[in-house]
């Protein structure tokens, strides 16, 4: 058992997802209005996205680097929904334990220093440590459902974490918004990025499509 998972993204027509650029093209609240319509109680983002928008600028550096070394979790605040950060080795420092009205929950690997997880506990931040070497996303999603009660989850980037969920077969839907603009800069991250060259293409089935001003919103299932 795991949550029902929807990847929700806004990109330019060329698939790039630089928020600074998309916000210059699409200046309204359409992205967040659509996200609310998806009725997901919790939202998950990758380390880079969380570092850009939520975490403190300086990295956490453990004095004692001994790893937690086992699968475990801590529920600091029991609630209906969380804002969830993926942070494999425990590098992000947090100014608060809540953002956008939702408590923070951090997912790390079992290689994460115990000192980092103890720091989260002292800040009343929930956490999950799961996976040897890297985060076991499938097991993390099972823990989210069984222990934290999360039934619907939106994954909102960046491109590498979106691709990781796709690779693990964890996405039930893709909710994609294309705003009326082009980026075109070399090397900019796409909505799904970082997969090996031999990873097969993923065929989707269109569920619905809607015009929101000059923005197109389409929902697909896998």
PEZI-V813617 format. One line per field, one symbol per residue. ss: DSSP state (A for helix, B for strand, O for the rest). phi: phi as a letter, one per 40 degrees, with the letter a starting at -180 (. if undefined). burial: I if it has 9 or more other ideal C-beta (glycine too) atoms within 8 Angstrom, else O. Layout:
ss->???
phi->???
burial->???
//
This chain:
ss->OOOBBBBBBBBOOOOBOOAAAAAAAOOOOAAAAAAAAOOOOBBBBOAAAAAAAOOOOOOOOOOOOOBOOOOBBBOOOOOOOBBBBBOOOOOOOOOOOBBOOBBBBBBBOOOOBAAAAAAAAAOOOBBBBOOOOOOOAAAAAAAAAAAAOOOBBBBOOOAAAAAAAAAOOOOOBBBBBBOOOOOOOOOOOBOOOOOOOOOOOOOOBBBBBBBBOOBBBBBBBO
phi->.accbbcbabbcccgcbccccccccbccbddcccdcccfbcbbbbcccccccbbccccccbccbccccgacaabccbcacabbbbcadbgbcbbcabaafgbccbbbbccccdddccccddccfbcabbahcgbcccccdcccdccbbgcbbbbbbgccccdccccdcgbccabbbbbccabcgccgcccdbagcccccccbcbbccaaacbgccbbbbbbb
burial->OIIOIIIIIIIIIOOIIIOOIIOOIIOOOIIOOIIOOIOIIIIIIIIOIIIOOIIOOOOIOIOOOOIIOOOOIIOIOOOOIIIIIIIIIIOIOIOOIOOOOIIIIIIIIIIIIIIIIOIIIOIOIIIIIIIOOOIIIIIIIIIIIOOIOIOIIIIIIIIIIIIIIIOOOIIOIIIIIIIOIOIOOOOIIIIOIOIOOOOOOOOOOOOOOOOIOOIIIIIIII
//
